[in-house]
Amino acid sequence: MPHTHDVIIIGRGIAGVVLSETLHAMGKRVAVFDVPKTNAASPVAAGIVNPVAMRRIIASWRAAEMLDIAEPFYRSLEQEYGEVIWHPLPLVRLFANEREAQEWPRHLRDPEVGAFLAEGALPGFDADTFNAPHGYGVVKRCAWLDVEVMREAHRSKWTAMNALVEREVLPRDVLITEDGVEVFGCSAPWIVWCNGPFAALPGLVPTRGEVMSLHLPDLDAEAMVHRNGFLLPVGNNNYKLGSTFAWADVWSGPTESGREELVRKLNGLLGHVGSPPLSTGEGSGVRQASGVRPASRDRRPILGQVAPHQAAFNGLGSRGVLLAPWCAQHLVAHLFDAVPLDAEVNAARFHA
Ligand SMILES: Cc1cc2nc3c(=O)[nH]c(=O)nc-3n(C[C@H](O)[C@H](O)[C@H](O)COP(=O)(O)OP(=O)(O)OC[C@H]3O[C@@H](n4cnc5c(N)ncnc54)[C@H](O)[C@@H]3O)c2cc1C
């Protein structure tokens, strides 16, 4: 019997959305299965795209290559969906101390990271509204992806195409046949698990992250602001504040300690250190959310075959928006054209 599909995808977070659209654009027949699960990463992801690793001020892994693929990919989805999802936005790094301020010119001259940094002040940015006694530096080529709008548009399109089934698929529901897999009446040569932190995958290190959404009527920031956390303007004086990292009790958020840490981050950014913490009680308009990042042991994606006719697209950790379009292209080239997987992302690196 011929297959009903070319690929069956399980999971519709950033990985599943990007992979399904990549395959669809190539003319492949795709079925997507997904159920919303508490603690999924994408519904809480801030969606920030930043090509600079802020702790050491170095370019993030293959930043230029990833960005050159990510931006046109999400722009093409905007055309497809008729929705704005890619919001270019500079990032302002508030210097933590004088030493950091003095080192910034050295980073500007660095041939790799310097390409992502802008010289001088950011027009229109009012540093006085932030706690910036040591000044600030500007990272360019950053953006904010509206993950929520993207996922909602994907859901509408794939439901209309009759290609989305909102149903849980467990490993025992997958029947392995001679030349592929069968799942609830669909068959294909490949099933790709895009199930994020819910996967049982060698090398995966689920990590809890918490964010807050809040309304700050007196703050009109036209840039993301970063120092030991970020404040992201998402329009109409609404902001996302994040984010925390926790490696224990990862499924138990939102937590009180997460709330306290986020409030400390906000007060640190706005300069209210020592003042009473932001009110987060009933009626304050502040929403706290928690998700589990599908991080990997070496902070690289996890791609490739994990069983006969089964592959994984996982390990997106904390830069999923930036990495996903390249990962999808790379995995598809591997599955359909036998292009060898890059050793840095190959799932096999974690197999004993
Ligand atoms: C607080 C926080 C802030 C973040 N901020 C950013 C950011 O600013 N920028 C950035 O790039 N990244 C950010 N990330 C990381 C980003 O969220 C991840 O890279 C990305 O969301 C991972 O997507 P995913 O598709 O792999 O997993 P998920 O988003 O978890 O998606 C998995 C999907 O599979 C479904 N599923 C699971 N099992 C099954 C099953 N058996 N059957 C059917 N469906 C199933 C789940 O319900 C879910 O819909 C953040 C993460 C957190 C937690």
The ligand as an ORCA input file, in Angstrom:
! r2SCAN-3c Opt
* xyz 0 1
  C      10.520     30.688     30.113
  C      11.103     30.403     28.771
  C      11.521     31.458     27.971
  C      12.083     31.198     26.718
  N      12.450     32.247     25.941
  C      12.965     32.016     24.710
  C      13.323     33.096     23.871
  O      13.149     34.264     24.224
  N      13.848     32.805     22.656
  C      14.029     31.512     22.217
  O      14.513     31.299     21.109
  N      13.696     30.469     23.008
  C      13.174     30.694     24.229
  N      12.828     29.642     25.025
  C      13.092     28.282     24.520
  C      11.978     27.837     23.609
  O      10.814     27.845     24.336
  C      12.269     26.462     23.062
  O      13.429     26.523     22.270
  C      11.133     25.937     22.171
  O       9.904     26.369     22.615
  C      11.160     24.435     22.112
  O      10.123     24.020     21.269
  P       9.769     22.504     21.058
  O       8.826     22.477     19.921
  O      11.005     21.686     20.973
  O       9.057     22.022     22.418
  P       7.609     22.425     22.985
  O       7.330     23.833     22.763
  O       7.544     21.930     24.395
  O       6.595     21.630     22.089
  C       6.299     20.260     22.223
  C       4.872     20.059     21.762
  O       4.599     18.669     21.682
  C       3.363     18.375     22.333
  N       3.466     16.988     22.742
  C       4.364     16.443     23.590
  N       4.204     15.124     23.680
  C       3.167     14.806     22.855
  C       2.525     13.580     22.493
  N       2.938     12.429     23.034
  N       1.509     13.610     21.620
  C       1.100     14.787     21.064
  N       1.668     15.962     21.375
  C       2.695     15.990     22.249
  C       3.327     19.407     23.461
  O       2.048     19.625     23.981
  C       3.862     20.643     22.727
  O       2.815     21.273     22.022
  C      12.247     29.858     26.273
  C      11.810     28.812     27.063
  C      11.233     29.068     28.300
  C      10.752     27.911     29.111
*
